């Protein structure tokens, strides 16, 4: 686990799926660090990656941009990318921005892992 400006970033592996768990506000202050962490994971080649947002209580446009980056880079390498455990307010924000149409989102980590494992 690494803590950056109030954001806890943890990376784990489970059955061939990489899980990036975030806790704290995903905003412009931490966006570059989270993007760098995503980049390091994705440079390994095609991976199945889930961003678990269970601990994210606030997200701004920089945070949304980081997740779009994760999706684009994952697709470019032939991998898969998903998010899970969105806070109700953040879920509404994703719907307003139409990101729910492009980034696969799951209610919980178990559902995300089940889909990515298949």
N, C-alpha and C positions, 0 to 999 in steps of 0.2 A: 504494500500500500504506500502511496505517496500522497502527501497533502500539499496543495498549492493554493494559496490565497483563499482558504476556506473550502476548497473542493478536495474531497478524498477520491483518489483514482486507484482502483484495484483491478488487476488483470488476473483471471484464472482460466484454466482449461477444464473442460468436462466432455468426455466422449467425442473428441475431435472438434468441439465448438469452443471458440475463444469468447470469454465473457468479460466485457469492460464495464465494471460497476462504477457509477458516479454518485457521489453524495455531496450536496451543496448546490449553490447557484451556478448554473451553466451560462455564464455571461462573458462579456468582452474581456474581463480581467483574467479569465482562465481559458478562454477559447484557444489560444495558441498552444498552450500546454496539452490540452485534450487532443487537439488536431495533430500535434507532434506524436503523441502516444498512439493515436489511430494510424498515423503514417508508418510508425515502426512495426506495428502489427501487420499492416497490409503489404509492406515491402517484402514480407516473407513469401509472397505468392498467393495463390488462391486460398482463402480461409473462409470459414463460416464464423461470422462475428455478430454477437448480440451486444448492444449497448443497453445495459440495465439501468433505467432512469428512476428506480424506486426511491432513491434518496434525493432526487433533484426537485427542489421546491420553487425554482424560478429559472426562466430561460428567456434570453433576449434574442435578437436577430443574429448576433454573432454565434450564439449557441446553436441555433437552427442551422446556420451555415456550416458548422462543424459536422453536424449529422448528415447534411447533404454531401459534404466532402467524403465522409465515410462511405456513403452509398456509391458515389461516383467512382471512387478509387477501388472499392470492392468489385464493382461491376467490370472495371477495366482489367482486373487481374483474373476474372472468371470466378470470383468468390461470391459469397452471399452475405448480405447485411440486413439486420433487423434491429428494432428497438422494442423495449417492453417496459411495463410498469409506469406508464405516463400518469402524472398527477392530473386531476380533472381539468384544472385551469390550463395546463400545458397541452392536454389533448384538444381542448377547444381552440387554442392558438394554432395547433397543427392543422385543424380543420379549416380555420379561417384562411390560413396561408396555403391550403390545398396540399400540404405535405403528406397528409394521410393517404393521398392518391398515389404517391411515388415511393414512400418509405414504408416497408412492411412493419406493422406495429401489432404487438400482442399484449393481451391483458396481463400476463405474468411470464416469468422466465421459463417455467415448465412448458407452456404453449409454444414459446419461441424456439426452445431447444427441440421440441418434438417436430416442428415443421422443418427446421434447418437440418435435422438429422436425416430426414427422408430424401 
